[in-house]
Amino acid sequence: MQFVHTHTGETLAAEYFDGSGYNETCLSAVDHLLRDFRTGESHRIDPQLLDILYDLQALADRESTFEVISGYRSPATNAMLHRNSSGVAEHSQHLLGKLSMCD
């Protein structure tokens, strides 16, 4: 699975699952890439989110790079974004590392 973060320009090629379990080193790299780029804070990204992305790629029969606009959000970042946009949920899944497709 490949990612590019649109705000930082960082890229990651991640083999997060090795067939028998999750690769903790790779999951930590995903956590870092998807950190709150405004504060530098990171949070464990739910591995089930990566499973969903993997399944989407398989269903689409494509191995394109995922373009990340927003990953984890610290409470301070989410509050600031919520104050400035009606499209940001006060209790966003971004705060939990679950990355909602909607907010």
Steps between C-alpha positions, in 0.01 A plus 500: 500500500637843409420840647591862431412773748379800300602756765848371587598328174607194698453158342480149641488154350352279771478121530294530816381136508734208436241224455506391863465830685551873499855630461550731801796681341291580196198602710725745687614644166134543398429671834786742434392579144139555608595713803349840561736694274407826675618388846718196428288283731436144389245239601453132417307477174241225516643207297146416390502826303801369308312173443212699347738691272665173395159346424400806295817465293432130445137565399608774259784281371737797535810569703493878490659725760264626769515879529466597865352840571431452870598221736499515877393833650601609848218641714643852454514469121153350477354777721663767284374340179152452649483870596595600144295252297151357521634187327715386794332290769558602860559134591670400176623146442834665414548546877492122538721411204202355319487755218142545398444540127247775576667760721 
